[in-house]
Amino acid sequence: MKKSTKFKAMLVEDDLTLARIYKTKLTKSGFDVLHVCNGKECLEKASEFKPDIILLDVIIPRLDGFAVLQELKSNSRTRKIPVIMLTNLAQNEDMEKGKKLGACNYLVKSNLTPAELIKKVEAVLKS
């Protein structure tokens, strides 16, 4: 990872308790974090914030994560931003849908700790 400049992460999470945990862990790991609570806000802010990575929940208000992912990947300004789906939807069909729509990873929140999440994020940014 580049040390001179912070990586920017956008966290799209409507559960404020989880968002606070993830944001704290990301910030302590050296990330500049923008937290948004819904899909519309993610699409509005992604072009101006220009995150290096987006952590995207699936079940969020105003536009679900799959619709947001589809929009991000069809927009030339946001298409290259890696997106990790970070959700509790653990069905294989959901995982396959996320990957098909362009997510670089699909993580189930209940299966990983915040520290493990940081490792996954760093691995994507290093690749």
VOVEXKE-732195 format. One record per residue: residue number from 1; x, y, z of N, C-alpha, C, CB in turn. Coordinates in nm, 2 decimals. Each point is the difference from the previous one (the first is absolute). Glycine has a CB too. Layout:
<nodes>
NODE/NUM/X/Y/Z/X/Y/Z/X/Y/Z/X/Y/Z $
...
</nodes>
This chain:
<nodes>
NODE/1/0.08/-0.12/0.00/-0.08/0.12/0.00/0.09/0.12/0.00/-0.18/-0.12/0.12 $
NODE/2/0.13/0.23/-0.19/0.07/0.12/0.00/-0.01/0.07/0.14/-0.04/0.03/-0.25 $
NODE/3/0.15/0.01/0.30/0.01/0.06/0.14/-0.02/0.15/-0.01/0.14/-0.19/0.08 $
NODE/4/-0.10/0.26/-0.18/0.00/0.14/0.00/-0.14/0.06/-0.01/0.22/-0.01/-0.11 $
NODE/5/-0.31/-0.05/0.04/-0.13/0.05/0.00/-0.10/-0.11/0.05/0.06/0.15/-0.19 $
NODE/6/-0.16/-0.10/0.26/-0.10/-0.09/0.05/-0.09/-0.05/-0.11/0.00/0.13/0.22 $
NODE/7/-0.04/-0.26/-0.20/-0.10/-0.05/-0.09/-0.14/0.05/0.04/0.14/-0.21/-0.05 $
NODE/8/-0.22/0.24/-0.04/-0.14/0.04/0.03/-0.10/-0.11/-0.02/0.06/0.23/-0.07 $
NODE/9/-0.14/-0.25/0.18/-0.10/-0.11/-0.01/-0.14/0.06/0.02/0.17/-0.17/0.09 $
NODE/10/-0.26/0.13/-0.16/-0.14/0.03/0.02/-0.07/-0.12/0.06/0.00/0.17/-0.20 $
NODE/11/-0.06/-0.14/0.31/-0.08/-0.10/0.07/-0.15/0.02/-0.01/0.19/-0.03/0.16 $
NODE/12/-0.26/-0.06/-0.22/-0.14/0.01/-0.03/-0.07/-0.10/0.10/0.03/0.08/-0.25 $
NODE/13/-0.08/-0.03/0.36/-0.05/-0.08/0.11/-0.11/0.08/0.07/0.22/-0.13/0.02 $
NODE/14/-0.34/0.07/-0.01/-0.11/0.07/0.07/-0.01/-0.04/0.15/-0.12/0.01/-0.22 $
NODE/15/0.19/-0.11/0.26/0.00/-0.04/0.15/0.11/0.09/0.06/-0.08/-0.24/-0.04 $
NODE/16/0.04/0.34/0.12/0.09/0.10/0.05/0.10/-0.06/0.10/-0.17/0.17/-0.03 $
NODE/17/0.13/-0.27/0.10/0.10/-0.07/0.09/0.11/-0.06/-0.07/-0.18/-0.04/0.16 $
NODE/18/0.14/-0.04/-0.26/0.10/-0.07/-0.09/0.09/0.10/-0.07/-0.16/-0.19/-0.03 $
NODE/19/0.09/0.30/-0.02/0.08/0.10/-0.08/0.10/0.06/0.09/-0.20/0.05/-0.14 $
NODE/20/0.17/-0.02/0.27/0.09/0.06/0.09/0.12/-0.09/0.02/-0.18/0.13/0.11 $
NODE/21/0.16/-0.26/-0.09/0.10/-0.10/0.02/0.09/-0.01/-0.12/-0.15/-0.13/0.15 $
NODE/22/0.10/0.12/-0.27/0.08/-0.01/-0.12/0.07/0.13/-0.03/-0.16/-0.16/-0.09 $
NODE/23/0.10/0.27/0.11/0.06/0.13/-0.03/0.12/0.02/0.10/-0.22/0.10/-0.08 $
NODE/24/0.20/-0.13/0.21/0.11/0.01/0.09/0.12/-0.09/-0.04/-0.17/0.05/0.18 $
NODE/25/0.14/-0.17/-0.21/0.11/-0.09/-0.04/0.07/0.04/-0.13/-0.13/-0.19/0.11 $
NODE/26/0.05/0.24/-0.20/0.07/0.05/-0.13/0.08/0.12/0.03/-0.19/-0.09/-0.13 $
NODE/27/0.14/0.18/0.21/0.07/0.13/0.03/0.13/-0.03/0.07/-0.22/0.12/0.01 $
NODE/28/0.21/-0.21/0.09/0.12/-0.04/0.08/0.10/-0.07/-0.09/-0.14/-0.02/0.21 $
NODE/29/0.10/-0.04/-0.32/0.08/-0.07/-0.09/0.06/0.09/-0.11/-0.13/-0.21/0.04 $
NODE/30/0.10/0.34/-0.03/0.06/0.10/-0.09/-0.09/0.04/-0.11/0.21/-0.09/0.06 $
NODE/31/-0.34/0.06/-0.06/-0.09/0.04/-0.11/-0.07/0.13/0.03/-0.03/-0.24/-0.06 $
NODE/32/0.01/0.31/-0.05/-0.09/0.12/0.00/-0.14/-0.06/-0.03/0.18/0.18/-0.07 $
NODE/33/-0.28/-0.18/0.16/-0.12/-0.07/-0.02/-0.12/0.10/-0.01/0.09/-0.19/0.13 $
NODE/34/-0.17/0.16/-0.23/-0.13/0.08/-0.02/-0.11/-0.11/0.02/0.10/0.18/-0.16 $
NODE/35/-0.18/-0.15/0.26/-0.11/-0.09/0.03/-0.13/0.06/-0.05/0.11/-0.09/0.21 $
NODE/36/-0.19/0.01/-0.29/-0.13/0.03/-0.05/-0.10/-0.11/0.04/0.10/0.14/-0.20 $
NODE/37/-0.22/-0.10/0.21/-0.10/-0.09/0.06/-0.10/-0.06/-0.11/0.01/0.13/0.21 $
NODE/38/0.00/-0.09/-0.33/-0.10/-0.05/-0.10/0.06/0.00/-0.14/-0.19/0.07/0.14 $
NODE/39/0.13/-0.15/-0.23/0.05/-0.02/-0.13/0.00/0.13/-0.09/-0.09/-0.22/0.02 $
NODE/40/-0.01/0.30/0.00/0.00/0.13/-0.08/0.12/0.09/0.04/-0.25/-0.01/-0.02 $
NODE/41/0.27/0.02/0.15/0.11/0.08/0.05/0.14/-0.05/-0.05/-0.14/0.05/0.20 $
NODE/42/0.15/-0.18/-0.21/0.12/-0.06/-0.05/0.03/0.04/-0.14/-0.03/-0.20/0.15 $
NODE/43/-0.07/0.19/-0.23/0.01/0.04/-0.14/0.03/0.15/-0.02/-0.15/-0.19/-0.06 $
NODE/44/0.09/0.27/0.15/0.02/0.15/-0.01/0.14/0.03/0.04/-0.24/0.04/0.05 $
NODE/45/0.29/-0.10/0.05/0.13/0.04/0.06/0.12/-0.07/-0.06/-0.12/0.04/0.21 $
NODE/46/0.10/-0.16/-0.28/0.12/-0.07/-0.05/0.08/0.07/-0.10/-0.13/-0.20/0.03 $
NODE/47/0.07/0.28/-0.12/0.08/0.07/-0.10/0.08/0.12/0.06/-0.18/-0.06/-0.16 $
NODE/48/0.12/0.12/0.26/0.08/0.12/0.06/0.10/-0.05/0.11/-0.20/0.14/-0.04 $
NODE/49/0.17/-0.24/0.11/0.09/-0.05/0.11/0.12/-0.08/-0.07/-0.19/-0.01/0.17 $
NODE/50/0.16/-0.06/-0.28/0.10/-0.08/-0.07/0.07/-0.10/0.09/0.03/0.19/-0.16 $
NODE/51/-0.11/-0.28/0.22/0.06/-0.10/0.09/0.09/-0.10/-0.08/-0.20/0.02/0.16 $
NODE/52/0.30/-0.07/-0.08/0.08/-0.11/-0.06/-0.07/-0.13/0.01/0.21/0.13/0.06 $
NODE/53/-0.31/-0.14/0.03/-0.07/-0.12/0.01/-0.14/0.03/0.07/0.21/-0.14/0.02 $
NODE/54/-0.31/0.06/-0.06/-0.13/0.02/0.06/-0.04/-0.13/0.07/-0.07/0.17/-0.18 $
NODE/55/0.02/-0.16/0.30/-0.05/-0.11/0.08/-0.15/0.02/0.00/0.21/-0.03/0.15 $
NODE/56/-0.28/-0.06/-0.21/-0.14/0.02/-0.04/-0.09/-0.11/0.06/0.07/0.12/-0.20 $
NODE/57/-0.16/-0.08/0.29/-0.10/-0.09/0.06/-0.11/-0.02/-0.11/0.04/0.08/0.24 $
NODE/58/-0.11/-0.19/-0.23/-0.10/-0.03/-0.10/-0.14/0.05/0.04/0.13/-0.20/-0.07 $
NODE/59/-0.16/0.18/0.19/-0.13/0.04/0.05/0.01/0.14/0.06/-0.07/-0.24/0.04 $
NODE/60/0.05/0.34/-0.12/0.01/0.14/0.04/-0.12/0.08/-0.06/0.26/-0.01/0.02 $
NODE/61/-0.29/0.12/0.05/-0.12/0.08/-0.05/0.03/0.07/-0.13/-0.07/0.03/0.23 $
NODE/62/-0.04/0.01/-0.30/-0.01/0.08/-0.12/0.05/-0.06/-0.13/0.03/0.18/0.16 $
NODE/63/0.05/-0.28/-0.15/0.05/-0.07/-0.12/0.09/-0.12/0.06/-0.01/0.21/-0.16 $
NODE/64/-0.03/-0.33/0.13/0.08/-0.11/0.06/0.14/-0.01/-0.06/-0.21/-0.12/0.04 $
NODE/65/0.30/0.05/0.03/0.14/-0.01/-0.04/0.02/-0.06/-0.13/0.05/-0.02/0.23 $
NODE/66/-0.13/-0.07/-0.28/0.02/-0.06/-0.13/-0.03/0.11/-0.11/-0.06/-0.23/0.09 $
NODE/67/-0.05/0.31/-0.07/-0.03/0.11/-0.09/0.11/0.11/0.00/-0.24/-0.05/0.03 $
NODE/68/0.30/0.08/0.09/0.10/0.09/0.01/0.13/-0.05/-0.07/-0.09/0.08/0.22 $
NODE/69/0.12/-0.21/-0.20/0.12/-0.06/-0.07/-0.02/0.01/-0.15/0.04/-0.15/0.19 $
NODE/70/-0.16/0.12/-0.24/-0.02/0.00/-0.14/0.02/0.15/-0.06/-0.17/-0.19/0.02 $
NODE/71/0.12/0.29/0.06/0.02/0.14/-0.04/0.14/0.04/0.00/-0.23/0.05/0.09 $
NODE/72/0.30/-0.09/0.01/0.15/0.03/0.02/0.08/-0.05/-0.12/-0.03/0.00/0.25 $
NODE/73/0.00/-0.13/-0.29/0.07/-0.06/-0.10/-0.04/0.04/-0.14/0.03/-0.19/0.15 $
NODE/74/-0.14/0.26/-0.17/-0.04/0.05/-0.13/0.03/0.14/-0.02/-0.18/-0.16/0.00 $
NODE/75/0.24/0.23/0.10/0.04/0.14/0.00/0.15/0.01/-0.03/-0.20/0.07/0.16 $
NODE/76/0.24/0.00/-0.26/0.14/0.00/-0.04/0.08/0.07/0.12/-0.06/0.01/-0.25 $
NODE/77/0.00/0.07/0.33/0.08/0.07/0.11/0.02/-0.09/0.12/-0.10/0.21/-0.08 $
NODE/78/0.02/-0.31/0.09/0.01/-0.09/0.12/0.03/-0.15/-0.03/-0.16/0.16/0.11 $
NODE/79/0.16/-0.19/-0.24/0.01/-0.14/-0.04/0.12/-0.07/0.05/-0.12/0.06/-0.20 $
NODE/80/0.23/0.01/0.21/0.13/-0.06/0.04/0.02/-0.02/0.15/0.10/0.09/-0.21 $
NODE/81/-0.19/-0.03/0.29/0.02/0.00/0.15/-0.04/-0.15/0.04/-0.06/0.25/0.03 $
NODE/82/0.15/-0.31/0.04/-0.03/-0.14/0.05/-0.11/0.01/0.11/0.24/-0.08/-0.05 $
NODE/83/-0.33/-0.01/0.04/-0.12/-0.01/0.09/0.00/-0.13/0.07/-0.13/0.16/-0.14 $
NODE/84/0.13/-0.16/0.28/-0.01/-0.12/0.08/-0.14/0.00/0.05/0.25/-0.01/0.06 $
NODE/85/-0.33/-0.09/-0.09/-0.13/-0.01/0.06/0.02/-0.05/0.14/-0.11/-0.05/-0.22 $
NODE/86/0.05/0.12/0.32/0.02/-0.03/0.14/-0.14/-0.01/0.06/0.22/0.12/0.02 $
NODE/87/-0.27/-0.24/0.00/-0.14/-0.02/0.02/-0.02/-0.12/0.09/-0.06/0.10/-0.22 $
NODE/88/-0.06/-0.12/0.27/-0.04/-0.13/0.07/-0.08/-0.09/-0.09/0.00/0.13/0.21 $
NODE/89/-0.01/-0.10/-0.34/-0.07/-0.09/-0.09/0.10/-0.10/-0.04/-0.16/0.18/-0.09 $
NODE/90/0.15/-0.30/0.14/0.10/-0.11/-0.02/-0.04/-0.10/-0.10/0.07/0.04/0.23 $
NODE/91/-0.18/-0.02/-0.31/-0.04/-0.10/-0.10/0.09/0.00/-0.12/-0.24/0.03/0.08 $
NODE/92/0.27/-0.15/-0.13/0.09/-0.01/-0.12/-0.05/0.09/-0.11/0.06/-0.23/0.07 $
NODE/93/-0.20/0.23/-0.09/-0.05/0.08/-0.11/0.03/0.15/0.01/-0.19/-0.17/-0.02 $
NODE/94/0.19/0.22/0.15/0.04/0.14/0.02/0.14/0.02/-0.03/-0.18/0.02/0.18 $
NODE/95/0.27/-0.11/-0.13/0.14/0.01/-0.03/0.03/0.00/-0.15/0.05/-0.11/0.22 $
NODE/96/-0.11/0.02/-0.29/0.02/-0.01/-0.14/-0.05/0.13/-0.07/-0.03/-0.25/0.01 $
NODE/97/-0.09/0.30/0.03/-0.05/0.13/-0.06/0.10/0.11/0.03/-0.24/-0.08/0.04 $
NODE/98/0.29/0.09/0.08/0.10/0.11/0.03/0.12/-0.01/-0.09/-0.08/0.00/0.23 $
NODE/99/0.13/-0.12/-0.25/0.12/-0.02/-0.08/-0.03/0.03/-0.15/0.09/-0.17/0.16 $
NODE/100/-0.21/0.13/-0.21/-0.04/0.02/-0.14/-0.01/0.15/-0.02/-0.12/-0.22/-0.01 $
NODE/101/0.07/0.29/0.11/-0.02/0.15/-0.02/0.13/0.08/0.01/-0.23/-0.03/0.09 $
NODE/102/0.34/-0.04/-0.05/0.13/0.07/0.00/0.07/0.01/0.14/-0.09/0.12/-0.20 $
NODE/103/0.03/-0.17/0.30/0.07/0.01/0.13/0.13/-0.08/0.00/-0.23/0.03/0.12 $
NODE/104/0.33/0.02/-0.06/0.13/-0.07/0.00/0.00/-0.10/0.11/0.12/0.20/-0.10 $
NODE/105/-0.21/-0.18/0.20/0.00/-0.10/0.11/-0.14/0.01/0.06/0.25/0.02/0.05 $
NODE/106/-0.30/-0.13/0.02/-0.13/0.00/0.06/0.03/-0.06/0.14/-0.13/-0.03/-0.22 $
NODE/107/0.11/0.11/0.32/0.03/-0.04/0.14/-0.12/0.00/0.08/0.23/0.09/-0.02 $
NODE/108/-0.25/-0.19/0.11/-0.11/-0.01/0.09/0.04/0.06/0.13/-0.09/-0.21/-0.12 $
NODE/109/0.03/0.31/0.17/0.03/0.07/0.12/0.02/-0.09/0.12/-0.12/0.20/-0.09 $
NODE/110/0.03/-0.29/0.10/0.00/-0.09/0.12/0.11/-0.10/0.00/-0.24/0.03/0.02 $
NODE/111/0.31/-0.04/-0.14/0.11/-0.10/-0.01/0.14/0.06/0.02/-0.15/-0.13/-0.15 $
NODE/112/0.15/0.26/0.17/0.14/0.06/0.01/0.00/0.11/0.10/0.05/-0.06/-0.23 $
NODE/113/0.07/0.08/0.29/0.02/0.10/0.10/0.04/0.13/-0.07/0.07/-0.17/0.17 $
NODE/114/-0.08/0.29/-0.11/0.05/0.12/-0.06/0.14/-0.01/-0.05/-0.16/0.13/0.14 $
NODE/115/0.25/-0.20/-0.06/0.14/-0.01/-0.04/0.01/-0.08/-0.12/0.07/0.01/0.24 $
NODE/116/-0.15/-0.12/-0.26/0.01/-0.08/-0.12/-0.05/0.08/-0.12/-0.04/-0.21/0.14 $
NODE/117/-0.06/0.30/-0.11/-0.05/0.09/-0.11/0.11/0.09/-0.05/-0.23/-0.01/0.10 $
NODE/118/0.31/0.06/-0.01/0.11/0.09/-0.04/0.10/-0.08/-0.09/-0.03/0.14/0.21 $
NODE/119/0.06/-0.26/-0.17/0.09/-0.08/-0.08/-0.05/-0.03/-0.14/0.08/-0.11/0.21 $
NODE/120/-0.21/0.09/-0.22/-0.07/-0.02/-0.13/0.01/0.13/-0.09/-0.16/-0.18/0.10 $
NODE/121/0.13/0.29/-0.03/0.01/0.13/-0.07/0.14/0.03/-0.05/-0.19/0.08/0.14 $
NODE/122/0.28/-0.10/-0.06/0.14/0.02/-0.03/0.05/-0.09/-0.12/0.05/0.07/0.24 $
NODE/123/-0.10/-0.20/-0.23/0.04/-0.09/-0.11/-0.06/0.05/-0.13/0.00/-0.19/0.16 $
NODE/124/-0.12/0.24/-0.17/-0.05/0.05/-0.12/0.08/0.12/-0.05/-0.23/-0.08/0.07 $
NODE/125/0.26/0.17/0.02/0.07/0.12/-0.04/0.15/-0.03/-0.04/-0.14/0.13/0.16 $
NODE/126/0.19/-0.24/-0.12/0.14/-0.04/-0.04/0.00/-0.06/-0.13/0.06/-0.03/0.24 $
NODE/127/-0.17/-0.03/-0.28/0.00/-0.08/-0.13/-0.01/0.09/-0.12/-0.11/-0.18/0.12 $
</nodes>
